[in-house]
Amino acid sequence: MTEFCVWAPAASRVRLRIIGEPDRDLTAGDGGWWTLDVPDAGPGTDYAYLLDDDEQALPDPRSAWQPAGVHGPSRVYDHATHRWGDQDWTGRQLPGSVLYELHIGTFTPDGTFDSAIERLDHLVELGVDLVELLPVNAFNGDHNWGYDGVCWFAPHQMYGGPDGLKRFVDACHRRGLGVVLDVVYNHFGPSGAYAPMFGPYLAETGGNTWGRTINLDGPHSGEVRRYIIDSVLMWLRDYHVDGLRLDAVHALSDHGAVHLLEELAVEVEALSTHVGRPLSLIAESDLNDPKLITPREAGGHGLHAQWNDDAHHALHSLLTGERQGYYADFGSLQCLSDVLTGAFFHAGTWSSFRGRVHGRPVDRTRTAGHRFVAYLQNHDQIGNRATGDRISATLSPHLLRVGATLLMTAPFTPMLFMGEEWGATTPWQFFTSHPEPELAAAVADGRRREFAAHGWPEGDVPDPQDPGTFARSRLDWAELDKPEHRETYDFHRRLIALRRSRPDLTDPRLDRVEVRHGDQFVVVRRGRTVVAANLAPRAQRITLPGLVRSVLLASRGGVTVMRDVVELPPESAVVVAAS
């Protein structure tokens, strides 16, 4: 027997349409909920709802399976039928871990959960702990970044649907890999969002860059909040996911006494206690506000970590010399020093890009560095460049290794973007596949206008709807067989192994990080481990804080050590054990 339940508080009538059978009326209940038990509607049954006297068949807002796409009928799915093989999985905590961000659709040529499983051993060999998937919930069209999702409970069918995601998570766990899933609750995508037809999921006023604001504090917002909370718990419970990355939480407009993020933290903590494994919530926010990751007992929201764009901007600007847009304030060695010791660069300081003071200082003695996810590249910082060019298209292989060294030896939780470990040359561009011609044209025109305002010729901006844009963004795994890429991969593997072997490098205490910089060089001391980086196009002799006991890793040959002095070749870095 299947109980069909749907929230439609303003409807005068709700009908259930099981495909191929006469329509049935649901019974109105408390709080705007409508229900109906159907004894013979087991798993695999296709169904839709009809509101009032309208004959438009609508998918279930809580659909677990959309096999015909977001505009098609929903299908009954039973989570209990999957036979999990991860009974011995005890979880993977975020502190001390290395994350690896990937997009299922472009990670492999086939772009499915099953084909991604075939590459998991590569990640194990690399030393990754947590695989972070870009959003996989159902969206309009075949391929998309995933941030235009409209079905917040259903994995995308082209990737492999619900069963495919479970096989992927199961395969990760059997290899010792945790899974973090990127989820979007700040807006619905522009096509296929039928939930707002059932109830007030959208606020009466307001919006953000991507669409109408979600109703988190207006009339009937209690059920909307529950909708999000239940989606969060479903991914963690029914798909055995180990953590969620919450997209753009600054766009969650909530003026209630208890913010939705705090409510999520409470619910996830309760679930974690029940299932007996760590469950992590990672926020993306541009507010530079440590309140997100401050424990609830100290008046914060209680999330486990947040992405740190300041760390990216500091490294990217320093290595590339780019200063346009939001990079304007970054790029100095002092900026990097501030970030390595205090997490944020804009911490109650002037932001020229915003034209105002931005951020709040981090309490270095109380806030652990592992609560900040840092990266040299990610989907946004590559894909939101006009041509989707990776940093490897700009930097020499030597500077790439310097950047990797500074990232992996920082006091943060490091994250790689797929292919970064071998210096992939494939771009990662913005792509969509909206079947509606008007929407497709609007997305393409908007993309061109956006970058024209930043000085990019319109002809240089790829058409998101062009299938070639999507095809160019697929990883080329054959690059791993080329010597220069294999060398970069081997360096990343050794760097991650070194990070894991040295307690100094996973120590999250920001107040224990010491930084000194000079003429195009920086020295970072982490306990008895010292990192020195030469950014200059010439060799440099650098005095270190302490006597060198051994060289642990060098980004290139030609390093000379003399007691407390190291001579570094151009564009190189070294990690040493020191007294």
Backbone torsions as a table, in degrees:
resi	resn	phi	psi	omega
1	MET	NA	139.1	176.3
2	THR	-118.1	129.7	174.4
3	GLU	-95.6	120.2	177.3
4	PHE	-93.7	124.3	-178.7
5	CYS	-130.9	136.4	176.9
6	VAL	-149.4	142.6	179.4
7	TRP	-95.2	117.6	179.0
8	ALA	-147.3	76.1	-169.2
9	PRO	-65.2	-24.0	-177.7
10	ALA	-99.9	-2.0	-176.0
11	ALA	-77.6	145.3	174.6
12	SER	-95.3	-15.7	179.6
13	ARG	-158.4	139.2	174.8
14	VAL	-132.1	128.1	179.0
15	ARG	-114.8	148.7	174.1
16	LEU	-103.4	129.2	175.8
17	ARG	-114.5	106.8	170.5
18	ILE	-88.4	124.6	-171.3
19	ILE	-57.0	123.6	179.5
20	GLY	92.1	1.1	-179.5
21	GLU	-127.3	161.4	177.0
22	PRO	-63.1	150.8	177.6
23	ASP	-66.0	149.5	177.4
24	ARG	-124.9	145.2	176.7
25	ASP	-86.3	136.3	172.0
26	LEU	-86.7	160.7	-178.8
27	THR	-100.3	131.9	179.2
28	ALA	-72.3	139.1	178.7
29	GLY	-130.6	-162.8	-178.3
30	ASP	-71.6	147.0	171.8
31	GLY	70.6	17.7	179.4
32	GLY	86.3	9.0	179.8
33	TRP	-89.4	141.3	178.3
34	TRP	-120.8	137.4	-175.2
35	THR	-137.7	157.8	175.3
36	LEU	-162.6	130.3	174.4
37	ASP	-94.0	130.2	178.0
38	VAL	-124.7	106.9	-172.2
39	PRO	-59.4	-36.8	-172.4
40	ASP	-101.2	12.8	-178.9
41	ALA	-96.1	77.9	-177.8
42	GLY	-86.2	-174.6	177.4
43	PRO	-53.8	138.5	-177.7
44	GLY	97.4	-7.2	178.9
45	THR	-75.2	128.3	177.0
46	ASP	-91.5	135.8	-174.6
47	TYR	-151.0	165.9	175.7
48	ALA	-154.6	168.5	178.9
49	TYR	-115.8	151.8	174.4
50	LEU	-125.9	131.3	-176.0
51	LEU	-102.3	136.7	179.4
52	ASP	52.8	-129.8	-179.7
53	ASP	-104.4	13.4	179.4
54	ASP	-76.9	138.9	-178.4
55	GLU	-94.4	5.3	177.9
56	GLN	-74.8	121.3	179.1
57	ALA	-81.7	123.6	-173.5
58	LEU	-113.8	138.3	175.0
59	PRO	-67.1	157.7	-179.8
60	ASP	-68.0	127.6	176.7
61	PRO	-58.9	-23.9	178.3
62	ARG	-108.7	26.2	-178.8
63	SER	-57.4	134.0	175.9
64	ALA	-91.4	-9.6	-174.6
65	TRP	-156.1	123.7	177.6
66	GLN	-122.7	74.2	-173.4
67	PRO	-65.5	-24.0	-180.0
68	ALA	-102.0	17.1	179.9
69	GLY	94.4	175.5	-172.5
70	VAL	-70.6	-18.6	179.4
71	HIS	-93.8	-7.1	-176.5
72	GLY	-91.2	-177.4	179.0
73	PRO	-70.3	159.1	174.6
74	SER	-85.2	162.5	178.7
75	ARG	-129.4	134.1	178.7
76	VAL	-63.2	133.0	-178.4
77	TYR	-133.3	135.3	179.8
78	ASP	-109.6	110.7	-179.1
79	HIS	-64.8	-21.5	-174.7
80	ALA	-76.6	-10.3	-175.0
81	THR	-81.1	-18.1	-178.6
82	HIS	-75.5	132.8	177.7
83	ARG	-94.6	103.6	-177.7
84	TRP	-75.9	144.6	177.0
85	GLY	-111.2	14.5	-175.2
86	ASP	-109.8	35.2	-177.1
87	GLN	-58.6	-27.0	-178.5
88	ASP	-91.1	1.8	-178.2
89	TRP	-71.9	123.4	179.9
90	THR	-107.8	4.7	175.1
91	GLY	99.7	174.5	179.4
92	ARG	-140.1	115.8	-179.9
93	GLN	-76.1	153.1	179.9
94	LEU	-70.7	-44.9	179.3
95	PRO	-56.9	130.2	179.0
96	GLY	87.2	-5.2	-175.5
97	SER	-91.1	160.5	170.5
98	VAL	-113.5	127.3	-179.3
99	LEU	-97.2	154.9	178.5
100	TYR	-136.9	111.2	-177.2
101	GLU	-88.5	130.7	178.1
102	LEU	-143.4	155.5	177.7
103	HIS	-110.9	119.6	-173.9
104	ILE	-56.2	-40.7	-174.5
105	GLY	-68.0	-22.6	-177.6
106	THR	-121.7	0.8	179.9
107	PHE	-69.5	-33.9	179.2
108	THR	-133.0	163.2	178.6
109	PRO	-59.4	-36.4	-178.8
110	ASP	-79.7	-25.1	175.8
111	GLY	65.2	42.3	179.6
112	THR	-129.4	165.3	175.2
113	PHE	-59.1	-42.7	-176.5
114	ASP	-66.4	-40.4	178.7
115	SER	-69.7	-30.6	176.4
116	ALA	-66.3	-32.9	178.0
117	ILE	-57.6	-36.2	-177.7
118	GLU	-65.0	-16.5	-179.1
119	ARG	-105.4	5.5	-176.4
120	LEU	-67.8	-32.4	179.6
121	ASP	-63.5	-30.3	174.6
122	HIS	-60.3	-41.2	-179.3
123	LEU	-70.7	-36.3	176.7
124	VAL	-62.9	-46.0	178.9
125	GLU	-61.9	-36.9	179.5
126	LEU	-65.2	-33.3	-179.8
127	GLY	109.0	15.7	-179.4
128	VAL	-69.8	147.5	177.4
129	ASP	-108.0	-39.3	-176.1
130	LEU	-130.3	128.3	175.6
131	VAL	-94.8	121.7	180.0
132	GLU	-105.0	115.2	-178.4
133	LEU	-91.2	132.6	167.7
134	LEU	-61.1	160.6	-171.7
135	PRO	-50.3	136.6	-179.2
136	VAL	-118.8	1.7	178.5
137	ASN	-71.3	156.0	-169.2
138	ALA	-59.0	135.7	178.9
139	PHE	-134.7	169.9	-178.7
140	ASN	-71.9	132.2	179.1
141	GLY	88.5	-176.5	-176.9
142	ASP	-87.3	-43.8	-177.0
143	HIS	-132.2	146.5	-171.0
144	ASN	-171.6	158.7	173.8
145	TRP	-60.0	-31.2	-179.6
146	GLY	111.9	-8.7	-175.9
147	TYR	-86.3	2.4	173.1
148	ASP	-104.1	29.1	-178.3
149	GLY	-65.1	149.0	-179.2
150	VAL	-129.1	-17.3	177.6
151	CYS	-110.9	103.2	-169.2
152	TRP	-84.4	5.4	178.7
153	PHE	-125.1	0.0	-171.0
154	ALA	-122.9	119.3	174.0
155	PRO	-65.1	145.8	-175.5
156	HIS	-62.2	131.3	-174.6
157	GLN	-65.3	-38.7	-178.3
158	MET	-63.4	-24.0	176.8
159	TYR	-79.9	-22.0	-177.7
160	GLY	133.9	1.4	175.9
161	GLY	65.1	-166.6	-176.7
162	PRO	-59.0	-44.8	-178.7
163	ASP	-64.9	-37.2	179.5
164	GLY	-63.4	-42.5	178.7
165	LEU	-64.2	-40.2	179.3
166	LYS	-64.7	-40.8	177.5
167	ARG	-62.3	-38.8	-179.8
168	PHE	-65.5	-48.4	-179.5
169	VAL	-62.3	-42.4	178.8
170	ASP	-59.4	-44.5	-179.4
171	ALA	-65.3	-38.2	176.1
172	CYS	-61.5	-49.0	-176.8
173	HIS	-62.8	-37.9	-180.0
174	ARG	-68.5	-15.5	176.2
175	ARG	-102.8	4.6	179.4
176	GLY	84.4	12.7	179.9
177	LEU	-99.1	131.5	171.3
178	GLY	-85.0	166.8	-178.8
179	VAL	-129.2	126.3	172.6
180	VAL	-111.4	134.0	-177.6
181	LEU	-113.8	129.4	176.1
182	ASP	-78.3	128.7	-179.7
183	VAL	-130.2	149.9	-174.6
184	VAL	-124.1	115.3	179.4
185	TYR	-123.5	11.3	-177.4
186	ASN	-94.7	-8.8	177.7
187	HIS	-167.9	162.6	168.7
188	PHE	-98.4	152.7	175.6
189	GLY	-65.2	168.0	-172.5
190	PRO	-77.7	-9.9	-179.0
191	SER	-144.1	134.0	179.1
192	GLY	92.1	8.5	179.8
193	ALA	-88.7	89.2	-177.1
194	TYR	-91.9	-14.8	-178.6
195	ALA	-53.4	-43.5	-179.5
196	PRO	-63.7	-12.8	175.2
197	MET	-77.1	-19.7	-179.7
198	PHE	-88.4	-29.6	-175.4
199	GLY	-168.6	178.0	-176.3
200	PRO	-78.1	63.8	177.1
201	TYR	-72.0	-20.9	-179.3
202	LEU	-106.2	143.1	177.8
203	ALA	-66.2	153.5	-178.7
204	GLU	-67.1	-30.4	178.2
205	THR	-136.2	161.9	173.3
206	GLY	96.0	157.9	179.6
207	GLY	-167.3	173.7	175.7
208	ASN	-130.9	-169.3	-176.0
209	THR	-56.7	-28.3	-169.4
210	TRP	-107.7	-9.3	-179.5
211	GLY	158.0	-167.6	-179.3
212	ARG	-64.6	146.1	178.4
213	THR	-69.9	141.4	176.3
214	ILE	-75.4	140.7	-177.5
215	ASN	-79.0	94.8	-179.6
216	LEU	-104.4	-12.7	-176.5
217	ASP	-143.1	10.7	178.0
218	GLY	-96.6	-171.2	176.8
219	PRO	-55.2	138.2	179.8
220	HIS	65.7	14.4	-176.8
221	SER	-70.2	-17.8	179.6
222	GLY	-58.6	-43.0	179.4
223	GLU	-72.9	-30.5	177.1
224	VAL	-66.9	-43.4	177.2
225	ARG	-62.2	-40.5	179.0
226	ARG	-64.1	-34.6	176.9
227	TYR	-58.8	-44.9	179.0
228	ILE	-69.8	-45.5	-178.9
229	ILE	-60.4	-43.7	-179.7
230	ASP	-65.5	-34.1	175.9
231	SER	-64.9	-45.8	178.4
232	VAL	-57.3	-49.4	-178.0
233	LEU	-65.9	-33.6	179.7
234	MET	-62.7	-47.7	-179.7
235	TRP	-59.6	-41.6	-176.6
236	LEU	-74.4	-37.5	-175.7
237	ARG	-87.3	-55.0	-170.9
238	ASP	-81.5	-24.4	178.4
239	TYR	-108.3	4.2	176.2
240	HIS	58.8	23.9	178.5
241	VAL	-67.8	147.7	-173.5
242	ASP	-96.2	-12.0	-180.0
243	GLY	-173.0	163.1	178.4
244	LEU	-128.5	139.9	171.0
245	ARG	-101.7	116.0	-175.1
246	LEU	-89.4	112.2	-174.3
247	ASP	-69.2	134.1	169.4
248	ALA	40.2	62.7	-177.4
249	VAL	-68.6	-16.7	176.3
250	HIS	-66.3	-15.4	178.7
251	ALA	-92.6	3.9	174.1
252	LEU	-86.8	101.7	-176.8
253	SER	-86.3	106.0	-175.6
254	ASP	-140.0	112.0	-179.7
255	HIS	-106.2	16.6	177.2
256	GLY	-73.0	166.3	-178.4
257	ALA	-63.9	-36.2	176.9
258	VAL	-112.9	112.0	-177.9
259	HIS	-65.4	147.9	178.8
260	LEU	-52.7	-38.0	-178.0
261	LEU	-63.6	-40.1	176.7
262	GLU	-66.4	-39.3	178.3
263	GLU	-62.5	-40.9	176.8
264	LEU	-62.6	-42.7	-180.0
265	ALA	-59.5	-40.7	179.6
266	VAL	-65.4	-46.5	-178.1
267	GLU	-65.1	-41.8	-178.7
268	VAL	-68.9	-35.7	176.4
269	GLU	-62.6	-40.6	178.5
270	ALA	-64.7	-41.9	178.6
271	LEU	-66.2	-41.0	179.0
272	SER	-59.8	-41.3	178.1
273	THR	-62.0	-38.5	-177.7
274	HIS	-71.9	-45.7	-175.9
275	VAL	-82.8	-14.1	174.5
276	GLY	74.7	32.8	175.9
277	ARG	-147.7	152.5	-179.2
278	PRO	-67.6	136.6	176.3
279	LEU	-125.9	126.3	-171.8
280	SER	-111.2	142.7	171.4
281	LEU	-117.2	121.1	-177.8
282	ILE	-117.0	124.8	-177.6
283	ALA	-96.2	145.6	162.6
284	GLU	-105.5	124.7	-178.4
285	SER	-150.3	143.0	176.4
286	ASP	-103.0	17.1	-176.0
287	LEU	-87.1	-15.7	-174.9
288	ASN	51.5	47.1	-178.6
289	ASP	-116.8	110.1	-178.9
290	PRO	-67.1	-4.3	177.2
291	LYS	-58.8	-31.1	-179.7
292	LEU	-57.2	-40.0	-173.6
293	ILE	-106.8	7.7	173.9
294	THR	-78.9	134.1	-179.3
295	PRO	-56.4	150.8	-180.0
296	ARG	-61.3	-32.0	179.7
297	GLU	-63.8	-22.1	179.2
298	ALA	-104.1	13.7	175.8
299	GLY	91.6	9.8	179.3
300	GLY	-97.6	-173.5	-179.9
301	HIS	-84.5	-19.0	173.5
302	GLY	82.9	18.7	174.7
303	LEU	-75.5	162.3	-171.7
304	HIS	-87.5	-27.3	-177.9
305	ALA	-164.7	168.5	173.1
306	GLN	-145.1	149.8	174.5
307	TRP	-64.6	144.2	-177.8
308	ASN	-119.6	90.6	179.3
309	ASP	-65.2	-28.4	179.7
310	ASP	-61.0	-36.4	177.5
311	ALA	-64.8	-42.5	177.0
312	HIS	-61.9	-49.6	-176.3
313	HIS	-61.4	-38.9	-179.8
314	ALA	-63.0	-45.4	-179.3
315	LEU	-71.4	-46.5	-176.7
316	HIS	-61.2	-47.5	-177.6
317	SER	-66.7	-39.0	180.0
318	LEU	-64.3	-42.3	-174.7
319	LEU	-79.6	-36.0	-174.7
320	THR	-96.8	-23.4	-174.6
321	GLY	80.7	4.6	179.2
322	GLU	-72.0	137.7	-178.7
323	ARG	-135.5	12.5	-178.0
324	GLN	-80.9	159.9	175.8
325	GLY	57.0	-132.1	-176.7
326	TYR	-75.5	-2.8	174.4
327	TYR	-81.8	-4.2	-171.0
328	ALA	-55.3	-39.2	-175.1
329	ASP	-87.5	-6.4	-172.6
330	PHE	-103.6	178.2	171.5
331	GLY	110.4	-13.7	179.5
332	SER	-88.5	159.3	175.5
333	LEU	-67.3	-29.9	175.6
334	GLN	-66.0	-37.8	176.1
335	CYS	-60.5	-46.6	178.5
336	LEU	-60.9	-41.5	178.3
337	SER	-60.0	-43.6	179.8
338	ASP	-61.8	-39.7	-179.1
339	VAL	-69.9	-44.1	-177.8
340	LEU	-65.0	-26.9	-178.1
341	THR	-102.5	-17.3	-176.3
342	GLY	-134.7	6.4	177.0
343	ALA	73.3	-59.2	-179.7
344	PHE	-97.5	144.5	169.7
345	PHE	-89.4	-48.2	173.7
346	HIS	-85.1	100.7	-175.0
347	ALA	-134.4	69.5	-172.6
348	GLY	79.5	28.4	-177.6
349	THR	-121.7	167.2	-175.9
350	TRP	-71.5	129.8	174.7
351	SER	-110.9	111.3	-177.3
352	SER	-68.0	-31.6	179.6
353	PHE	-64.7	-39.2	-179.4
354	ARG	-88.9	-19.3	-178.4
355	GLY	72.0	30.2	-179.2
356	ARG	-162.7	170.4	173.6
357	VAL	-71.8	139.5	-174.2
358	HIS	-138.1	143.0	171.2
359	GLY	85.3	177.0	-179.7
360	ARG	-140.8	141.1	-178.5
361	PRO	-63.3	149.7	174.3
362	VAL	-92.4	135.0	175.3
363	ASP	-74.5	101.9	-173.0
364	ARG	-64.8	-24.0	-177.6
365	THR	-87.1	-15.1	-175.8
366	ARG	-117.5	-24.2	-175.4
367	THR	-101.8	121.5	-176.9
368	ALA	-75.0	142.2	179.6
369	GLY	-64.5	-27.4	-178.5
370	HIS	-67.4	-10.7	177.5
371	ARG	-76.5	-3.6	179.3
372	PHE	-114.2	120.0	176.8
373	VAL	-86.7	121.4	-176.2
374	ALA	-116.2	155.5	-174.0
375	TYR	-159.9	150.2	172.7
376	LEU	-89.5	-26.3	177.1
377	GLN	-146.9	152.2	168.5
378	ASN	-153.8	179.4	-175.0
379	HIS	-60.0	-40.2	-178.7
380	ASP	-69.1	-48.4	-172.5
381	GLN	-71.3	-18.4	171.7
382	ILE	-94.5	-55.0	-173.0
383	GLY	-66.4	-23.1	178.8
384	ASN	-93.2	12.7	164.1
385	ARG	-86.9	148.3	-171.3
386	ALA	-53.4	-42.1	-177.3
387	THR	-104.2	4.8	178.4
388	GLY	64.5	30.1	-177.5
389	ASP	-79.8	136.3	176.7
390	ARG	-76.2	165.7	178.9
391	ILE	-66.4	-21.8	178.3
392	SER	-68.4	-16.5	176.2
393	ALA	-78.3	-14.3	-177.1
394	THR	-108.3	-41.1	-173.1
395	LEU	-93.5	156.0	170.9
396	SER	-72.4	156.7	176.0
397	PRO	-55.5	-32.1	179.9
398	HIS	-67.8	-43.7	178.9
399	LEU	-68.6	-32.3	175.2
400	LEU	-58.4	-40.8	-179.7
401	ARG	-70.9	-34.3	174.4
402	VAL	-61.3	-46.2	178.7
403	GLY	-60.5	-43.0	179.0
404	ALA	-62.6	-39.6	179.8
405	THR	-64.2	-45.5	179.9
406	LEU	-65.1	-34.9	178.3
407	LEU	-68.9	-51.0	-172.9
408	MET	-74.1	-15.7	178.0
409	THR	-103.9	5.5	177.8
410	ALA	-78.6	163.6	-176.1
411	PRO	-82.0	18.3	-175.3
412	PHE	-104.4	179.2	170.7
413	THR	-88.6	110.5	-174.5
414	PRO	-81.6	149.7	177.5
415	MET	-136.9	136.5	174.7
416	LEU	-105.3	150.3	172.4
417	PHE	-100.4	140.6	-171.7
418	MET	-45.3	128.6	-179.8
419	GLY	89.4	-15.8	-179.9
420	GLU	-59.7	-32.0	-174.6
421	GLU	-66.6	-19.6	175.8
422	TRP	-116.7	11.8	179.8
423	GLY	68.0	45.6	-176.8
424	ALA	-52.5	141.3	179.3
425	THR	-98.9	-10.3	178.3
426	THR	-68.2	136.3	176.2
427	PRO	-73.7	169.0	169.7
428	TRP	-129.4	101.5	-170.0
429	GLN	-103.3	164.5	178.7
430	PHE	-78.3	121.8	-177.4
431	PHE	-135.0	147.7	177.1
432	THR	-141.0	168.9	175.9
433	SER	-145.5	48.6	179.5
434	HIS	-64.8	126.4	179.8
435	PRO	-75.3	-16.7	180.0
436	GLU	-81.7	118.2	-176.0
437	PRO	-56.6	-41.1	-177.4
438	GLU	-67.0	-42.5	178.8
439	LEU	-66.5	-41.7	179.0
440	ALA	-59.5	-44.7	-179.9
441	ALA	-65.7	-39.3	-179.2
442	ALA	-65.2	-39.7	179.2
443	VAL	-65.6	-44.8	-179.6
444	ALA	-64.7	-43.8	179.5
445	ASP	-64.5	-41.4	179.9
446	GLY	-63.6	-37.7	178.8
447	ARG	-64.6	-43.9	-179.8
448	ARG	-65.3	-41.3	179.9
449	ARG	-65.4	-39.4	-179.4
450	GLU	-58.8	-46.3	-176.6
451	PHE	-82.0	-24.8	174.2
452	ALA	-62.5	-34.8	179.1
453	ALA	-66.9	-18.9	178.8
454	HIS	-103.5	12.5	173.5
455	GLY	93.1	5.2	179.0
456	TRP	-86.3	130.4	174.4
457	PRO	-59.6	136.9	-177.1
458	GLU	-56.9	-33.0	-179.0
459	GLY	-67.6	-16.3	-179.8
460	ASP	-86.8	-10.9	-176.1
461	VAL	-91.7	116.0	-178.9
462	PRO	-62.5	145.6	176.0
463	ASP	-72.9	118.1	-178.7
464	PRO	-58.9	-27.4	-177.2
465	GLN	-84.3	-12.8	-179.7
466	ASP	-68.8	122.4	179.0
467	PRO	-55.1	-26.3	178.4
468	GLY	-66.2	-30.0	177.7
469	THR	-63.2	-43.7	176.8
470	PHE	-65.8	-44.5	-176.9
471	ALA	-64.0	-39.1	179.7
472	ARG	-64.4	-23.1	-174.4
473	SER	-85.8	-5.8	176.8
474	ARG	-71.9	141.7	175.6
475	LEU	-63.8	143.2	174.3
476	ASP	-104.4	96.3	-176.1
477	TRP	-69.0	-18.0	178.1
478	ALA	-65.1	-20.7	178.9
479	GLU	-60.5	-28.2	-179.3
480	LEU	-62.1	-21.3	-179.9
481	ASP	-83.7	-6.6	-179.9
482	LYS	-88.6	136.8	-172.5
483	PRO	-54.1	-44.3	-176.3
484	GLU	-66.0	-34.7	178.2
485	HIS	-75.5	-38.6	177.5
486	ARG	-62.7	-37.9	177.7
487	GLU	-63.8	-41.3	178.1
488	THR	-65.0	-41.5	177.5
489	TYR	-61.8	-47.5	-179.2
490	ASP	-60.4	-36.5	178.8
491	PHE	-65.6	-44.1	177.7
492	HIS	-61.4	-41.2	-179.6
493	ARG	-62.7	-43.6	178.9
494	ARG	-68.5	-34.6	179.8
495	LEU	-67.1	-42.4	177.9
496	ILE	-66.2	-40.7	178.3
497	ALA	-62.8	-39.8	177.5
498	LEU	-64.0	-43.6	178.8
499	ARG	-57.5	-40.5	-178.1
500	ARG	-73.0	-28.5	-175.2
501	SER	-84.3	-17.5	-175.5
502	ARG	-110.0	108.9	177.7
503	PRO	-54.6	-30.7	178.4
504	ASP	-57.3	-36.0	-172.2
505	LEU	-82.3	-17.6	174.5
506	THR	-102.7	-1.4	177.2
507	ASP	-61.4	119.2	-175.0
508	PRO	-87.4	3.0	-173.9
509	ARG	-77.3	109.7	-177.5
510	LEU	-64.4	-32.8	-177.4
511	ASP	-75.8	-2.8	176.5
512	ARG	-97.7	-1.9	-178.5
513	VAL	-88.3	126.5	177.8
514	GLU	-115.9	131.4	-177.5
515	VAL	-128.6	134.7	172.1
516	ARG	-131.9	139.8	179.7
517	HIS	-139.1	159.5	-179.8
518	GLY	-146.1	-139.1	-177.3
519	ASP	-75.9	91.9	178.1
520	GLN	61.6	33.1	171.6
521	PHE	-142.9	156.6	177.2
522	VAL	-140.5	142.4	178.1
523	VAL	-125.0	126.9	-179.2
524	VAL	-121.2	123.9	177.6
525	ARG	-104.6	126.9	175.9
526	ARG	-124.0	88.1	-176.0
527	GLY	66.5	-121.5	178.6
528	ARG	-98.4	16.6	175.9
529	THR	-114.8	130.2	-177.4
530	VAL	-123.7	136.0	177.5
531	VAL	-115.3	129.8	175.9
532	ALA	-125.4	134.2	-179.3
533	ALA	-129.0	130.1	176.5
534	ASN	-106.6	113.4	-178.5
535	LEU	-94.4	-3.4	-174.8
536	ALA	-81.3	156.5	177.3
537	PRO	-81.3	15.8	179.7
538	ARG	-137.3	160.0	177.7
539	ALA	-67.9	150.1	178.9
540	GLN	-139.7	144.1	171.7
541	ARG	-97.5	125.8	-174.0
542	ILE	-126.0	129.4	176.3
543	THR	-82.0	133.3	-177.2
544	LEU	-104.6	155.6	177.6
545	PRO	-82.0	82.9	-179.0
546	GLY	123.1	164.5	-179.4
547	LEU	-81.3	136.9	179.5
548	VAL	-76.7	124.8	177.6
549	ARG	-93.9	-36.6	178.5
550	SER	-165.0	154.4	173.9
551	VAL	-90.6	121.1	-177.2
552	LEU	-88.6	-37.5	-179.5
553	LEU	-164.7	136.0	174.9
554	ALA	-125.8	142.2	-177.0
555	SER	-75.5	-17.4	176.0
556	ARG	-158.4	166.6	-179.9
557	GLY	-75.0	169.7	176.7
558	GLY	94.9	10.2	178.3
559	VAL	-78.4	132.4	178.0
560	THR	-118.7	131.5	-177.7
561	VAL	-118.3	133.0	177.6
562	MET	-137.6	95.5	179.1
563	ARG	54.9	-97.0	-178.3
564	ASP	-111.3	20.4	179.8
565	VAL	-126.7	139.2	175.2
566	VAL	-126.0	135.2	175.1
567	GLU	-104.4	117.8	-175.8
568	LEU	-106.8	137.9	173.9
569	PRO	-65.1	169.9	177.2
570	PRO	-57.3	143.8	174.4
571	GLU	47.0	64.7	-177.5
572	SER	-145.9	166.0	177.8
573	ALA	-143.6	154.6	178.9
574	VAL	-141.9	146.8	173.9
575	VAL	-118.1	125.8	-176.9
576	VAL	-128.1	154.8	168.1
577	ALA	-90.2	131.4	-175.6
578	ALA	-131.6	160.4	178.6
579	SER	-81.4	NA	NA
